């Protein structure tokens, strides 16, 4: 069975739906540990997505964030296409 994919889930100040960015499984735990400081500082940080895209996130607009398993349906920004 394939390893579950992980995503950075960000809840924005706008109150809209959470924004999900696929992140590499090997860096997901480290990223999760850095999130409290990133939100506290409110700086713009560059996150590397699972497809190696650089994603600039303005944490001044993020109310809460966590790393979680990706949902089974839908497209997530930065995800690597699944092979059929």
PyMOL Python script that loads the backbone (N, CA, C, O; Angstrom):
from pymol import cmd

cmd.read_pdbstr("""\
ATOM      1  N   UNK A   1       0.833  -1.168   0.000  1.00  0.00           N
ATOM      2  CA  UNK A   1       0.000   0.000   0.000  1.00  0.00           C
ATOM      3  C   UNK A   1       0.889   1.246   0.000  1.00  0.00           C
ATOM      4  O   UNK A   1       1.923   1.275   0.668  1.00  0.00           O
ATOM      5  N   UNK A   2       0.489   2.260  -0.741  1.00  0.00           N
ATOM      6  CA  UNK A   2       1.272   3.483  -0.845  1.00  0.00           C
ATOM      7  C   UNK A   2       1.238   4.257   0.472  1.00  0.00           C
ATOM      8  O   UNK A   2       0.273   4.203   1.234  1.00  0.00           O
ATOM      9  N   UNK A   3       2.330   4.975   0.703  1.00  0.00           N
ATOM     10  CA  UNK A   3       2.417   5.804   1.901  1.00  0.00           C
ATOM     11  C   UNK A   3       1.415   6.953   1.784  1.00  0.00           C
ATOM     12  O   UNK A   3       1.314   7.556   0.715  1.00  0.00           O
ATOM     13  N   UNK A   4       0.667   7.278   2.853  1.00  0.00           N
ATOM     14  CA  UNK A   4      -0.298   8.374   2.784  1.00  0.00           C
ATOM     15  C   UNK A   4       0.397   9.694   2.481  1.00  0.00           C
ATOM     16  O   UNK A   4       1.508   9.946   2.949  1.00  0.00           O
ATOM     17  N   UNK A   5      -0.262  10.521   1.702  1.00  0.00           N
ATOM     18  CA  UNK A   5       0.289  11.825   1.358  1.00  0.00           C
ATOM     19  C   UNK A   5      -0.105  12.844   2.410  1.00  0.00           C
ATOM     20  O   UNK A   5      -1.154  12.729   3.044  1.00  0.00           O
ATOM     21  N   UNK A   6       0.755  13.848   2.590  1.00  0.00           N
ATOM     22  CA  UNK A   6       0.532  14.856   3.617  1.00  0.00           C
ATOM     23  C   UNK A   6       0.280  16.213   2.967  1.00  0.00           C
ATOM     24  O   UNK A   6       0.715  16.468   1.844  1.00  0.00           O
ATOM     25  N   UNK A   7      -0.422  17.072   3.683  1.00  0.00           N
ATOM     26  CA  UNK A   7      -0.714  18.419   3.192  1.00  0.00           C
ATOM     27  C   UNK A   7      -0.628  19.422   4.325  1.00  0.00           C
ATOM     28  O   UNK A   7      -0.966  19.122   5.470  1.00  0.00           O
ATOM     29  N   UNK A   8      -0.170  20.616   3.989  1.00  0.00           N
ATOM     30  CA  UNK A   8      -0.228  21.748   4.893  1.00  0.00           C
ATOM     31  C   UNK A   8      -1.626  22.335   4.753  1.00  0.00           C
ATOM     32  O   UNK A   8      -2.026  22.737   3.661  1.00  0.00           O
ATOM     33  N   UNK A   9      -2.358  22.384   5.840  1.00  0.00           N
ATOM     34  CA  UNK A   9      -3.732  22.903   5.844  1.00  0.00           C
ATOM     35  C   UNK A   9      -3.692  24.255   6.550  1.00  0.00           C
ATOM     36  O   UNK A   9      -3.319  24.346   7.720  1.00  0.00           O
ATOM     37  N   UNK A  10      -4.085  25.314   5.818  1.00  0.00           N
ATOM     38  CA  UNK A  10      -4.034  26.664   6.381  1.00  0.00           C
ATOM     39  C   UNK A  10      -5.435  27.268   6.418  1.00  0.00           C
ATOM     40  O   UNK A  10      -6.149  27.281   5.415  1.00  0.00           O
ATOM     41  N   UNK A  11      -5.809  27.762   7.586  1.00  0.00           N
ATOM     42  CA  UNK A  11      -7.076  28.466   7.769  1.00  0.00           C
ATOM     43  C   UNK A  11      -6.747  29.957   7.739  1.00  0.00           C
ATOM     44  O   UNK A  11      -5.978  30.445   8.567  1.00  0.00           O
ATOM     45  N   UNK A  12      -7.329  30.672   6.788  1.00  0.00           N
ATOM     46  CA  UNK A  12      -6.989  32.066   6.546  1.00  0.00           C
ATOM     47  C   UNK A  12      -7.908  33.024   7.294  1.00  0.00           C
ATOM     48  O   UNK A  12      -9.008  32.649   7.701  1.00  0.00           O
ATOM     49  N   UNK A  13      -7.451  34.261   7.472  1.00  0.00           N
ATOM     50  CA  UNK A  13      -8.230  35.268   8.173  1.00  0.00           C
ATOM     51  C   UNK A  13      -9.527  35.602   7.448  1.00  0.00           C
ATOM     52  O   UNK A  13     -10.465  36.111   8.061  1.00  0.00           O
ATOM     53  N   UNK A  14      -9.589  35.323   6.157  1.00  0.00           N
ATOM     54  CA  UNK A  14     -10.798  35.621   5.379  1.00  0.00           C
ATOM     55  C   UNK A  14     -11.962  34.720   5.750  1.00  0.00           C
ATOM     56  O   UNK A  14     -13.107  35.012   5.408  1.00  0.00           O
ATOM     57  N   UNK A  15     -11.678  33.626   6.447  1.00  0.00           N
ATOM     58  CA  UNK A  15     -12.733  32.709   6.860  1.00  0.00           C
ATOM     59  C   UNK A  15     -13.213  31.803   5.753  1.00  0.00           C
ATOM     60  O   UNK A  15     -14.212  31.103   5.918  1.00  0.00           O
ATOM     61  N   UNK A  16     -12.524  31.799   4.627  1.00  0.00           N
ATOM     62  CA  UNK A  16     -12.916  30.934   3.516  1.00  0.00           C
ATOM     63  C   UNK A  16     -12.507  29.486   3.811  1.00  0.00           C
ATOM     64  O   UNK A  16     -12.010  29.173   4.893  1.00  0.00           O
ATOM     65  N   UNK A  17     -12.725  28.631   2.842  1.00  0.00           N
ATOM     66  CA  UNK A  17     -12.316  27.235   2.989  1.00  0.00           C
ATOM     67  C   UNK A  17     -10.810  27.162   3.233  1.00  0.00           C
ATOM     68  O   UNK A  17     -10.072  28.025   2.757  1.00  0.00           O
ATOM     69  N   UNK A  18     -10.344  26.159   3.959  1.00  0.00           N
ATOM     70  CA  UNK A  18      -8.897  26.026   4.192  1.00  0.00           C
ATOM     71  C   UNK A  18      -8.149  25.860   2.867  1.00  0.00           C
ATOM     72  O   UNK A  18      -8.674  25.295   1.908  1.00  0.00           O
ATOM     73  N   UNK A  19      -6.951  26.350   2.838  1.00  0.00           N
ATOM     74  CA  UNK A  19      -6.066  26.205   1.694  1.00  0.00           C
ATOM     75  C   UNK A  19      -5.147  25.024   1.977  1.00  0.00           C
ATOM     76  O   UNK A  19      -4.519  24.967   3.034  1.00  0.00           O
ATOM     77  N   UNK A  20      -5.065  24.080   1.039  1.00  0.00           N
ATOM     78  CA  UNK A  20      -4.230  22.893   1.214  1.00  0.00           C
ATOM     79  C   UNK A  20      -3.093  22.905   0.212  1.00  0.00           C
ATOM     80  O   UNK A  20      -3.298  23.175  -0.971  1.00  0.00           O
ATOM     81  N   UNK A  21      -1.894  22.611   0.692  1.00  0.00           N
ATOM     82  CA  UNK A  21      -0.717  22.488  -0.161  1.00  0.00           C
ATOM     83  C   UNK A  21      -0.076  21.143   0.150  1.00  0.00           C
ATOM     84  O   UNK A  21       0.297  20.881   1.294  1.00  0.00           O
ATOM     85  N   UNK A  22       0.052  20.297  -0.853  1.00  0.00           N
ATOM     86  CA  UNK A  22       0.714  19.004  -0.659  1.00  0.00           C
ATOM     87  C   UNK A  22       2.177  19.246  -0.302  1.00  0.00           C
ATOM     88  O   UNK A  22       2.850  20.060  -0.934  1.00  0.00           O
ATOM     89  N   UNK A  23       2.664  18.534   0.715  1.00  0.00           N
ATOM     90  CA  UNK A  23       4.059  18.675   1.145  1.00  0.00           C
ATOM     91  C   UNK A  23       4.728  17.303   1.128  1.00  0.00           C
ATOM     92  O   UNK A  23       4.061  16.282   1.290  1.00  0.00           O
ATOM     93  N   UNK A  24       6.045  17.281   0.932  1.00  0.00           N
ATOM     94  CA  UNK A  24       6.754  15.998   0.923  1.00  0.00           C
ATOM     95  C   UNK A  24       6.632  15.301   2.278  1.00  0.00           C
ATOM     96  O   UNK A  24       6.755  15.937   3.325  1.00  0.00           O
ATOM     97  N   UNK A  25       6.393  14.005   2.250  1.00  0.00           N
ATOM     98  CA  UNK A  25       6.257  13.238   3.492  1.00  0.00           C
ATOM     99  C   UNK A  25       7.510  13.313   4.356  1.00  0.00           C
ATOM    100  O   UNK A  25       7.417  13.307   5.583  1.00  0.00           O
ATOM    101  N   UNK A  26       8.687  13.384   3.726  1.00  0.00           N
ATOM    102  CA  UNK A  26       9.923  13.371   4.507  1.00  0.00           C
ATOM    103  C   UNK A  26      10.200  14.690   5.228  1.00  0.00           C
ATOM    104  O   UNK A  26      11.068  14.728   6.101  1.00  0.00           O
ATOM    105  N   UNK A  27       9.496  15.768   4.894  1.00  0.00           N
ATOM    106  CA  UNK A  27       9.684  17.046   5.588  1.00  0.00           C
ATOM    107  C   UNK A  27       8.441  17.500   6.338  1.00  0.00           C
ATOM    108  O   UNK A  27       8.460  18.551   6.978  1.00  0.00           O
ATOM    109  N   UNK A  28       7.365  16.733   6.272  1.00  0.00           N
ATOM    110  CA  UNK A  28       6.082  17.135   6.865  1.00  0.00           C
ATOM    111  C   UNK A  28       6.171  17.319   8.382  1.00  0.00           C
ATOM    112  O   UNK A  28       5.624  18.285   8.914  1.00  0.00           O
ATOM    113  N   UNK A  29       6.840  16.423   9.075  1.00  0.00           N
ATOM    114  CA  UNK A  29       6.941  16.517  10.537  1.00  0.00           C
ATOM    115  C   UNK A  29       7.749  17.742  10.951  1.00  0.00           C
ATOM    116  O   UNK A  29       7.379  18.440  11.895  1.00  0.00           O
ATOM    117  N   UNK A  30       8.832  18.002  10.261  1.00  0.00           N
ATOM    118  CA  UNK A  30       9.653  19.184  10.550  1.00  0.00           C
ATOM    119  C   UNK A  30       8.845  20.462  10.307  1.00  0.00           C
ATOM    120  O   UNK A  30       8.889  21.389  11.116  1.00  0.00           O
ATOM    121  N   UNK A  31       8.113  20.511   9.200  1.00  0.00           N
ATOM    122  CA  UNK A  31       7.279  21.671   8.899  1.00  0.00           C
ATOM    123  C   UNK A  31       6.227  21.884   9.980  1.00  0.00           C
ATOM    124  O   UNK A  31       5.997  23.014  10.409  1.00  0.00           O
ATOM    125  N   UNK A  32       5.592  20.810  10.421  1.00  0.00           N
ATOM    126  CA  UNK A  32       4.561  20.911  11.459  1.00  0.00           C
ATOM    127  C   UNK A  32       5.131  21.534  12.736  1.00  0.00           C
ATOM    128  O   UNK A  32       4.448  22.311  13.404  1.00  0.00           O
ATOM    129  N   UNK A  33       6.353  21.204  13.071  1.00  0.00           N
ATOM    130  CA  UNK A  33       6.985  21.765  14.257  1.00  0.00           C
ATOM    131  C   UNK A  33       7.332  23.241  14.121  1.00  0.00           C
ATOM    132  O   UNK A  33       7.431  23.946  15.126  1.00  0.00           O
ATOM    133  N   UNK A  34       7.517  23.718  12.901  1.00  0.00           N
ATOM    134  CA  UNK A  34       7.868  25.114  12.649  1.00  0.00           C
ATOM    135  C   UNK A  34       6.644  26.023  12.560  1.00  0.00           C
ATOM    136  O   UNK A  34       6.776  27.239  12.695  1.00  0.00           O
ATOM    137  N   UNK A  35       5.461  25.463  12.337  1.00  0.00           N
ATOM    138  CA  UNK A  35       4.263  26.267  12.108  1.00  0.00           C
ATOM    139  C   UNK A  35       3.935  27.256  13.234  1.00  0.00           C
ATOM    140  O   UNK A  35       3.614  28.406  12.934  1.00  0.00           O
ATOM    141  N   UNK A  36       3.999  26.871  14.506  1.00  0.00           N
ATOM    142  CA  UNK A  36       3.672  27.852  15.547  1.00  0.00           C
ATOM    143  C   UNK A  36       4.525  29.127  15.465  1.00  0.00           C
ATOM    144  O   UNK A  36       4.010  30.233  15.620  1.00  0.00           O
ATOM    145  N   UNK A  37       5.825  28.965  15.220  1.00  0.00           N
ATOM    146  CA  UNK A  37       6.703  30.129  15.114  1.00  0.00           C
ATOM    147  C   UNK A  37       6.409  30.933  13.852  1.00  0.00           C
ATOM    148  O   UNK A  37       6.452  32.163  13.876  1.00  0.00           O
ATOM    149  N   UNK A  38       6.112  30.251  12.757  1.00  0.00           N
ATOM    150  CA  UNK A  38       5.797  30.951  11.507  1.00  0.00           C
ATOM    151  C   UNK A  38       4.558  31.825  11.674  1.00  0.00           C
ATOM    152  O   UNK A  38       4.533  32.966  11.212  1.00  0.00           O
ATOM    153  N   UNK A  39       3.532  31.294  12.331  1.00  0.00           N
ATOM    154  CA  UNK A  39       2.300  32.050  12.543  1.00  0.00           C
ATOM    155  C   UNK A  39       2.552  33.188  13.528  1.00  0.00           C
ATOM    156  O   UNK A  39       2.068  34.302  13.326  1.00  0.00           O
ATOM    157  N   UNK A  40       3.299  32.918  14.584  1.00  0.00           N
ATOM    158  CA  UNK A  40       3.599  33.938  15.592  1.00  0.00           C
ATOM    159  C   UNK A  40       4.338  35.125  14.982  1.00  0.00           C
ATOM    160  O   UNK A  40       4.040  36.274  15.308  1.00  0.00           O
ATOM    161  N   UNK A  41       5.307  34.857  14.094  1.00  0.00           N
ATOM    162  CA  UNK A  41       6.079  35.926  13.461  1.00  0.00           C
ATOM    163  C   UNK A  41       5.265  36.650  12.385  1.00  0.00           C
ATOM    164  O   UNK A  41       5.424  37.857  12.204  1.00  0.00           O
ATOM    165  N   UNK A  42       4.398  35.930  11.670  1.00  0.00           N
ATOM    166  CA  UNK A  42       3.595  36.541  10.620  1.00  0.00           C
ATOM    167  C   UNK A  42       4.391  36.957   9.403  1.00  0.00           C
ATOM    168  O   UNK A  42       3.985  37.871   8.685  1.00  0.00           O
ATOM    169  N   UNK A  43       5.497  36.317   9.161  1.00  0.00           N
ATOM    170  CA  UNK A  43       6.342  36.637   8.014  1.00  0.00           C
ATOM    171  C   UNK A  43       5.895  35.879   6.767  1.00  0.00           C
ATOM    172  O   UNK A  43       5.044  34.992   6.830  1.00  0.00           O
ATOM    173  N   UNK A  44       6.490  36.250   5.635  1.00  0.00           N
ATOM    174  CA  UNK A  44       6.308  35.483   4.410  1.00  0.00           C
ATOM    175  C   UNK A  44       7.380  34.393   4.414  1.00  0.00           C
ATOM    176  O   UNK A  44       8.573  34.679   4.523  1.00  0.00           O
ATOM    177  N   UNK A  45       6.939  33.153   4.295  1.00  0.00           N
ATOM    178  CA  UNK A  45       7.840  31.996   4.306  1.00  0.00           C
ATOM    179  C   UNK A  45       7.656  31.219   3.009  1.00  0.00           C
ATOM    180  O   UNK A  45       6.562  31.192   2.447  1.00  0.00           O
ATOM    181  N   UNK A  46       8.716  30.593   2.540  1.00  0.00           N
ATOM    182  CA  UNK A  46       8.632  29.750   1.348  1.00  0.00           C
ATOM    183  C   UNK A  46       8.536  28.297   1.781  1.00  0.00           C
ATOM    184  O   UNK A  46       9.397  27.789   2.499  1.00  0.00           O
ATOM    185  N   UNK A  47       7.476  27.638   1.334  1.00  0.00           N
ATOM    186  CA  UNK A  47       7.233  26.225   1.617  1.00  0.00           C
ATOM    187  C   UNK A  47       7.502  25.446   0.331  1.00  0.00           C
ATOM    188  O   UNK A  47       7.096  25.880  -0.747  1.00  0.00           O
ATOM    189  N   UNK A  48       8.173  24.314   0.429  1.00  0.00           N
ATOM    190  CA  UNK A  48       8.391  23.470  -0.745  1.00  0.00           C
ATOM    191  C   UNK A  48       7.264  22.455  -0.825  1.00  0.00           C
ATOM    192  O   UNK A  48       7.057  21.671   0.101  1.00  0.00           O
ATOM    193  N   UNK A  49       6.533  22.472  -1.940  1.00  0.00           N
ATOM    194  CA  UNK A  49       5.420  21.550  -2.155  1.00  0.00           C
ATOM    195  C   UNK A  49       5.957  20.175  -2.561  1.00  0.00           C
ATOM    196  O   UNK A  49       7.139  20.023  -2.868  1.00  0.00           O
ATOM    197  N   UNK A  50       5.080  19.195  -2.557  1.00  0.00           N
ATOM    198  CA  UNK A  50       5.469  17.823  -2.899  1.00  0.00           C
ATOM    199  C   UNK A  50       6.013  17.710  -4.320  1.00  0.00           C
ATOM    200  O   UNK A  50       6.820  16.826  -4.606  1.00  0.00           O
ATOM    201  N   UNK A  51       5.576  18.599  -5.210  1.00  0.00           N
ATOM    202  CA  UNK A  51       6.065  18.567  -6.585  1.00  0.00           C
ATOM    203  C   UNK A  51       7.272  19.471  -6.785  1.00  0.00           C
ATOM    204  O   UNK A  51       7.631  19.789  -7.919  1.00  0.00           O
ATOM    205  N   UNK A  52       7.902  19.887  -5.686  1.00  0.00           N
ATOM    206  CA  UNK A  52       9.090  20.746  -5.641  1.00  0.00           C
ATOM    207  C   UNK A  52       8.816  22.206  -5.996  1.00  0.00           C
ATOM    208  O   UNK A  52       9.760  22.978  -6.164  1.00  0.00           O
ATOM    209  N   UNK A  53       7.560  22.600  -6.113  1.00  0.00           N
ATOM    210  CA  UNK A  53       7.228  24.008  -6.344  1.00  0.00           C
ATOM    211  C   UNK A  53       7.492  24.798  -5.072  1.00  0.00           C
ATOM    212  O   UNK A  53       7.257  24.309  -3.967  1.00  0.00           O
ATOM    213  N   UNK A  54       7.980  26.020  -5.234  1.00  0.00           N
ATOM    214  CA  UNK A  54       8.184  26.922  -4.099  1.00  0.00           C
ATOM    215  C   UNK A  54       6.903  27.732  -3.924  1.00  0.00           C
ATOM    216  O   UNK A  54       6.458  28.409  -4.850  1.00  0.00           O
ATOM    217  N   UNK A  55       6.309  27.658  -2.723  1.00  0.00           N
ATOM    218  CA  UNK A  55       5.056  28.350  -2.433  1.00  0.00           C
ATOM    219  C   UNK A  55       5.328  29.398  -1.356  1.00  0.00           C
ATOM    220  O   UNK A  55       5.728  29.063  -0.241  1.00  0.00           O
ATOM    221  N   UNK A  56       5.105  30.674  -1.698  1.00  0.00           N
ATOM    222  CA  UNK A  56       5.279  31.750  -0.727  1.00  0.00           C
ATOM    223  C   UNK A  56       3.982  31.904   0.055  1.00  0.00           C
ATOM    224  O   UNK A  56       2.917  32.090  -0.532  1.00  0.00           O
ATOM    225  N   UNK A  57       4.073  31.826   1.381  1.00  0.00           N
ATOM    226  CA  UNK A  57       2.900  31.934   2.249  1.00  0.00           C
ATOM    227  C   UNK A  57       3.090  33.138   3.166  1.00  0.00           C
ATOM    228  O   UNK A  57       4.098  33.235   3.867  1.00  0.00           O
ATOM    229  N   UNK A  58       2.126  34.052   3.162  1.00  0.00           N
ATOM    230  CA  UNK A  58       2.144  35.196   4.068  1.00  0.00           C
ATOM    231  C   UNK A  58       1.424  34.768   5.343  1.00  0.00           C
ATOM    232  O   UNK A  58       0.194  34.778   5.398  1.00  0.00           O
ATOM    233  N   UNK A  59       2.181  34.395   6.357  1.00  0.00           N
ATOM    234  CA  UNK A  59       1.601  33.866   7.588  1.00  0.00           C
ATOM    235  C   UNK A  59       0.878  34.933   8.414  1.00  0.00           C
ATOM    236  O   UNK A  59       0.248  34.609   9.420  1.00  0.00           O
ATOM    237  N   UNK A  60       0.961  36.197   8.003  1.00  0.00           N
ATOM    238  CA  UNK A  60       0.178  37.235   8.666  1.00  0.00           C
ATOM    239  C   UNK A  60      -1.308  37.041   8.384  1.00  0.00           C
ATOM    240  O   UNK A  60      -2.149  37.574   9.108  1.00  0.00           O
ATOM    241  N   UNK A  61      -1.642  36.280   7.336  1.00  0.00           N
ATOM    242  CA  UNK A  61      -3.032  36.029   6.967  1.00  0.00           C
ATOM    243  C   UNK A  61      -3.500  34.625   7.346  1.00  0.00           C
ATOM    244  O   UNK A  61      -4.597  34.213   6.968  1.00  0.00           O
ATOM    245  N   UNK A  62      -2.675  33.893   8.090  1.00  0.00           N
ATOM    246  CA  UNK A  62      -3.005  32.526   8.501  1.00  0.00           C
ATOM    247  C   UNK A  62      -3.391  32.542   9.976  1.00  0.00           C
ATOM    248  O   UNK A  62      -2.606  32.965  10.824  1.00  0.00           O
ATOM    249  N   UNK A  63      -4.597  32.082  10.275  1.00  0.00           N
ATOM    250  CA  UNK A  63      -5.084  32.033  11.653  1.00  0.00           C
ATOM    251  C   UNK A  63      -4.608  30.756  12.343  1.00  0.00           C
ATOM    252  O   UNK A  63      -4.187  30.780  13.500  1.00  0.00           O
ATOM    253  N   UNK A  64      -4.683  29.658  11.623  1.00  0.00           N
ATOM    254  CA  UNK A  64      -4.270  28.361  12.164  1.00  0.00           C
ATOM    255  C   UNK A  64      -3.756  27.514  11.010  1.00  0.00           C
ATOM    256  O   UNK A  64      -4.204  27.653   9.872  1.00  0.00           O
ATOM    257  N   UNK A  65      -2.814  26.638  11.319  1.00  0.00           N
ATOM    258  CA  UNK A  65      -2.264  25.757  10.289  1.00  0.00           C
ATOM    259  C   UNK A  65      -1.827  24.453  10.941  1.00  0.00           C
ATOM    260  O   UNK A  65      -1.413  24.428  12.100  1.00  0.00           O
ATOM    261  N   UNK A  66      -1.926  23.381  10.182  1.00  0.00           N
ATOM    262  CA  UNK A  66      -1.448  22.084  10.659  1.00  0.00           C
ATOM    263  C   UNK A  66      -1.126  21.213   9.450  1.00  0.00           C
ATOM    264  O   UNK A  66      -1.545  21.506   8.330  1.00  0.00           O
ATOM    265  N   UNK A  67      -0.386  20.149   9.688  1.00  0.00           N
ATOM    266  CA  UNK A  67      -0.070  19.174   8.649  1.00  0.00           C
ATOM    267  C   UNK A  67      -0.943  17.960   8.901  1.00  0.00           C
ATOM    268  O   UNK A  67      -1.016  17.456  10.021  1.00  0.00           O
ATOM    269  N   UNK A  68      -1.608  17.492   7.844  1.00  0.00           N
ATOM    270  CA  UNK A  68      -2.542  16.380   7.981  1.00  0.00           C
ATOM    271  C   UNK A  68      -2.449  15.490   6.750  1.00  0.00           C
ATOM    272  O   UNK A  68      -1.752  15.818   5.790  1.00  0.00           O
ATOM    273  N   UNK A  69      -3.146  14.373   6.780  1.00  0.00           N
ATOM    274  CA  UNK A  69      -3.236  13.508   5.607  1.00  0.00           C
ATOM    275  C   UNK A  69      -4.079  14.209   4.545  1.00  0.00           C
ATOM    276  O   UNK A  69      -5.024  14.928   4.870  1.00  0.00           O
ATOM    277  N   UNK A  70      -3.737  13.999   3.284  1.00  0.00           N
ATOM    278  CA  UNK A  70      -4.516  14.618   2.221  1.00  0.00           C
ATOM    279  C   UNK A  70      -5.848  13.903   2.056  1.00  0.00           C
ATOM    280  O   UNK A  70      -5.930  12.689   2.239  1.00  0.00           O
ATOM    281  N   UNK A  71      -6.889  14.652   1.712  1.00  0.00           N
ATOM    282  CA  UNK A  71      -8.174  13.992   1.468  1.00  0.00           C
ATOM    283  C   UNK A  71      -8.088  13.146   0.210  1.00  0.00           C
ATOM    284  O   UNK A  71      -7.261  13.403  -0.665  1.00  0.00           O
ATOM    285  N   UNK A  72      -8.934  12.146   0.123  1.00  0.00           N
ATOM    286  CA  UNK A  72      -8.895  11.213  -0.999  1.00  0.00           C
ATOM    287  C   UNK A  72      -9.359  11.793  -2.317  1.00  0.00           C
ATOM    288  O   UNK A  72      -8.916  11.340  -3.372  1.00  0.00           O
ATOM    289  N   UNK A  73     -10.229  12.772  -2.288  1.00  0.00           N
ATOM    290  CA  UNK A  73     -10.769  13.330  -3.521  1.00  0.00           C
ATOM    291  C   UNK A  73     -10.302  14.762  -3.704  1.00  0.00           C
ATOM    292  O   UNK A  73      -9.946  15.443  -2.742  1.00  0.00           O
ATOM    293  N   UNK A  74     -10.307  15.203  -4.939  1.00  0.00           N
ATOM    294  CA  UNK A  74      -9.992  16.595  -5.224  1.00  0.00           C
ATOM    295  C   UNK A  74      -8.531  16.808  -5.544  1.00  0.00           C
ATOM    296  O   UNK A  74      -7.685  15.946  -5.304  1.00  0.00           O
ATOM    297  N   UNK A  75      -8.259  17.959  -6.081  1.00  0.00           N
ATOM    298  CA  UNK A  75      -6.901  18.352  -6.432  1.00  0.00           C
ATOM    299  C   UNK A  75      -6.334  19.235  -5.334  1.00  0.00           C
ATOM    300  O   UNK A  75      -7.013  20.136  -4.842  1.00  0.00           O
ATOM    301  N   UNK A  76      -5.113  18.983  -4.957  1.00  0.00           N
ATOM    302  CA  UNK A  76      -4.439  19.769  -3.937  1.00  0.00           C
ATOM    303  C   UNK A  76      -3.247  20.431  -4.590  1.00  0.00           C
ATOM    304  O   UNK A  76      -2.460  19.770  -5.268  1.00  0.00           O
ATOM    305  N   UNK A  77      -3.107  21.743  -4.391  1.00  0.00           N
ATOM    306  CA  UNK A  77      -1.997  22.467  -4.988  1.00  0.00           C
ATOM    307  C   UNK A  77      -0.675  21.840  -4.565  1.00  0.00           C
ATOM    308  O   UNK A  77      -0.486  21.486  -3.401  1.00  0.00           O
ATOM    309  N   UNK A  78       0.227  21.710  -5.515  1.00  0.00           N
ATOM    310  CA  UNK A  78       1.561  21.209  -5.225  1.00  0.00           C
ATOM    311  C   UNK A  78       1.664  19.701  -5.180  1.00  0.00           C
ATOM    312  O   UNK A  78       2.733  19.172  -4.875  1.00  0.00           O
ATOM    313  N   UNK A  79       0.584  18.991  -5.473  1.00  0.00           N
ATOM    314  CA  UNK A  79       0.646  17.532  -5.400  1.00  0.00           C
ATOM    315  C   UNK A  79       1.313  16.948  -6.646  1.00  0.00           C
ATOM    316  O   UNK A  79       1.298  17.539  -7.726  1.00  0.00           O
ATOM    317  N   UNK A  80       1.884  15.793  -6.458  1.00  0.00           N
ATOM    318  CA  UNK A  80       2.495  15.055  -7.548  1.00  0.00           C
ATOM    319  C   UNK A  80       1.402  14.223  -8.198  1.00  0.00           C
ATOM    320  O   UNK A  80       0.672  13.527  -7.492  1.00  0.00           O
ATOM    321  N   UNK A  81       1.263  14.268  -9.527  1.00  0.00           N
ATOM    322  CA  UNK A  81       0.208  13.472 -10.173  1.00  0.00           C
ATOM    323  C   UNK A  81       0.340  11.995  -9.833  1.00  0.00           C
ATOM    324  O   UNK A  81       1.440  11.443  -9.815  1.00  0.00           O
ATOM    325  N   UNK A  82      -0.791  11.368  -9.565  1.00  0.00           N
ATOM    326  CA  UNK A  82      -0.787   9.932  -9.257  1.00  0.00           C
ATOM    327  C   UNK A  82      -0.663   9.140 -10.545  1.00  0.00           C
ATOM    328  O   UNK A  82      -1.228   9.512 -11.573  1.00  0.00           O
ATOM    329  N   UNK A  83       0.079   8.050 -10.479  1.00  0.00           N
ATOM    330  CA  UNK A  83       0.218   7.177 -11.641  1.00  0.00           C
ATOM    331  C   UNK A  83      -0.887   6.134 -11.595  1.00  0.00           C
ATOM    332  O   UNK A  83      -1.179   5.561 -10.546  1.00  0.00           O
ATOM    333  N   UNK A  84      -1.483   5.903 -12.726  1.00  0.00           N
ATOM    334  CA  UNK A  84      -2.583   4.924 -12.801  1.00  0.00           C
ATOM    335  C   UNK A  84      -2.099   3.605 -13.275  1.00  0.00           C
ATOM    336  O   UNK A  84      -2.886   2.666 -13.398  1.00  0.00           O
TER     337      UNK A  84
END
""", "prot")
cmd.dss("prot")
cmd.show_as("cartoon", "prot")
cmd.util.cbc("prot")
cmd.orient("prot")
